Structure formats: structure tokens, C-alpha cells
Amino acid sequence: MAVLKKYNLSGEEIGQISIADELLTSAVNSQMIKDYIVALRKNARQWSANTKSRAEVNHSGKKPHPQKGTGRARQGYLGAPQYKGGGRVHAPKPKFDQHVRINKKEKRAAIRHLIGEKILGGSLHVLQFEEMKEPKTKSIAEFLKNRSFLGARVLFLGESFAAQKFETFIKSVRNLPNNAFMSIPNASGYDIAVNRELVVMDTAVDQLKALLAG
């Protein structure tokens, strides 16, 4: 049975939350995780790179120099790729319909596995949620400093359908570099993998367990 440490906003340990072992077992192989992360990164690309070909550059049709008599190689067009300002050969063009389909069952299994790894590695923590009257970045920074998380990539996770509840907390977090806040259903496997530490609000623990249970 895994144990999650629960902290208050001052960084003091105030309790523990147990996670059953059966919630941390998932039939996932490394190739499935890799395919899922690669698909996420590919789908994040805009595919908007665009350069001009020889036919599209704005150049005079005049020959650079006479065809014969100069001893130089024949050249026909200043817009050719070998000239400065000429068109590009096999240049990138905007691409469409490049979306990589992700199997939903594999996606859920990968996310469960990645969260389970964070739990077993001691990188997932529980924070007692204290509603703030106004945004206070200093309070969040103090918590990160006391837990030795300052400077690391930290992802705070809350329950869904509670945007109003976490409004001031989100404003307090977003001023800190490498820190972000998301609801549990909106966090992708890449978000979980790329952040060194995960901090779950105590009000979202039940939703986290439901996610691990599939």
C-alpha cells in the first residue's frame, strides 16, 4: 500500500493518505507509453512552416549573365536555389490532416501508469486546500521552498468543475516559472511525465483514486 504525505500551505506534514496497491497496477508496456507521448507531441505541432519555391520567389526573368562567352557555367534564372534569395528545393509547406489518432483505452491506461509511477517514486503529494481571499504568489513560493520544490517543474492538480473555487490559487501559481495548475481530467500524460512533482489538492484525492481505478 502506497502512502501519500499531506501538507498544509506552510509545507508542514499534517497527515497521510493511503492508496491501495490494486490501484497502482496497470498492464502497460513502455512502447505504448512512448507511442502515446509521441502522438501527443505530434498533435501539438502547427504544421504551418512555409517557404517559397523557385516558382514563387519574386525575381526578374532575366538571365544572370550571357549563356556563352564568359567561361562560366550556364545559368537561366536569378530565382534558382543556388542564388541568394532564390527558391528553396523540397521546402516545407503547410500540412493539414496530420492528426495522430490516440486510442482512448490506451490513453487512460498510460495516464494511470504514469500517475502510478509518480506515486511509487514519491513524487506525488497532497496539499490541504486553503481558499485565499486574494492571490498570494508568496504563499505558494513559500510552500515550494519548504518542500525543496522551488525551481523544479511542479504541476498542481485539482478536481474538475471547480474553476471558480481555485481562481485565486491559479492566479497565485501562474506567476511562478515552471509551475502550472490543471484539473485532473485535463492533465495529459505528457503533463504528468514532464513535471518532476505532482501536488494534488486534498479535495481532488477521490477523483484521483477514481481515475486510477479506471
N, C-alpha and C positions, 0 to 999 in steps of 0.2 A: 504494500500500500504506500503510495506516494503522499508526501506531506507538503503543503504549500504554506509558507510563512505569511502571516498577515501583519501589515504595518499601518501605522497612522501617518498623517501628513508630516509629522516631525521625523519620520524614519525609525520610530521605535517599534519593536516587535510586540504585538498585543494579542497574538493568538495564532492558531494553526488550523488549516482546513485539509482534511484528508480526501484523497482521490483514489477510488477503488482500482485495483490492478487491471480488472477486465476492461476498464475504460481506456487503458493505455496500450492495449494490444490491437494491432491492425495488420492485415495481410497486404502489405505494400512493399514492393521492391524498389531498389534505387533507380532503375531505369524509368519506372512510372513517375517518380518524383522529378527526375530530370526532364522527361517529356512534358510534364505539366508546367514546370518553371520556364522552359524554353518557349512553350506555346504562349504563356503569359507575356514574355518579353517581346515575342514577335508581334502579338496583337497590340502592344503598346506603341509600335512604330507607326509613324505617319505616312511613310512611303511617298513623301512629297518632293524628294530630291529631283531637280530638273535642270538639265543643261542643254545647250543648243548644239545641234548637229551642223554639218557643213552646209546643209540647205537652208538653215535658219539664221545663220550669222549675217549681220548687216555689213557687207563688203561690196566694193566695186567689182564688176565682172572683168576688169582689165587684167591682162597678164602681168605678172611681176616684172618680167624682163623679156626681151625678144627670144623667140624659140631657138634661133640659130646665131652663130657668130660670136657668142660671148664665152664659149668654153664651159659654161655652167650647165647643170642638169636642167632639162626642160621642166617648166612649171606653168600651170594653167590658171591658178586661182589663188588670190591672197587669203581666201577663207578656208584654205586647206588646213588640215590639222597640224602640219609642221610649222605653220606660221603663227606668230604671236597674235592672239585674238581670233584665231581660226576655230572652226568647229571641233567638237570632240568626237572621237571614234568610240562606238559602242557605249555612249554616255548614258548615265542613269536617267530614267524617265519616271514620272508619277505612275504608281501601280495601284490598282484597285482590286477589290475582292481577294485580298491576301489574308483574310481571317483564318486562323487555325482553329478548328473545332476541338473543344475540350469535353471529353466525356464527363457527365455530371457525377456519376458514381466514383470515377477515378479522382475527380477534383475533390469531392468530400473526403475520400479516403486519404488523399495526400495531405489535406489540411489537418485532419485528425492526427495523422502520423507526425507531422511537423510540430504540432502543439504538444503531442506526447513526448517528443524528443526534448522540447524546451522544459517540460515538467521534470523529466528524469534527469536532465542536466542541471537542474537547479536554477534555471533562467526564467522561470515564470513565478511571479509574486502577486500577492493580493494587497490592495490598498483600500483602507477604510474610507469610503467616500464622505467627504465633509463639504456640504454645499457652501459656496462662497458668495458673499454679498456683492463683491466686486472682483474683477480679475486681479490676481496677485502672482506674477511670474516668480517673485522672490520665494514664495512658499514652495512652489514646485521645484525650484532650483535647490532649495534647502533640503528637500526630501531626496533629490538625486545625489546631492553631495554627501549626505549622511549614509546613503546606501552604496556609495562609491560608483554611482552610475553616471556622474557628471562627465560629459564629453563622449559617452557611448551612445549608440543608437538605441533609443527606448521607444517602444510602442505601448501606449495606454489603450486599454480596451474597455468599452462599456456596453451595456445591454442596448438592444435596438429599441426604437420608438421612444427614446428619452433624450432627444436633441435639446429640448428646452431645459431639461434638468442639468445637463452638462455644459450649458452655454458659457458660463463664466470660467469653468475649468478648462474648456477648449481654448479660450482666449488666453488663459494663463500659460498653457503648454506651447502654443504656436510661436511664441517669441523666442523659444529656446531652440538652438540648432540641433538637428538630428533627433528631434522628438516630434511625435505626432499622436493624435487621438483618433480612434475609429470605433465604430460599433462592431461587435463580434461578427455578425453576418457579412459585413462589408470588407473584412480583412481577407486578403488573398494569401495564398501560400507563399508568394514572393515577399509580402509584407512581414510575414511571420519569420521567414528564413533570413531576411536581410537585417532584421533588428536583433541586436545582441540580447536585450532583455525585454520581456513582456510583463506589463503591470496591469492586472485585471481589477476592476472595481469590485468591491465585495457584493454589490447589488447585482453583478453580472455573473457571479460564480455558477448559479443554477443554469443559466443559459450556456455557459462554457461546458458544464457537465452534460447537458443535453446534446451539444454538438459532438462531444467525444463519444457519446452513446450512439450516435448515428441516427 
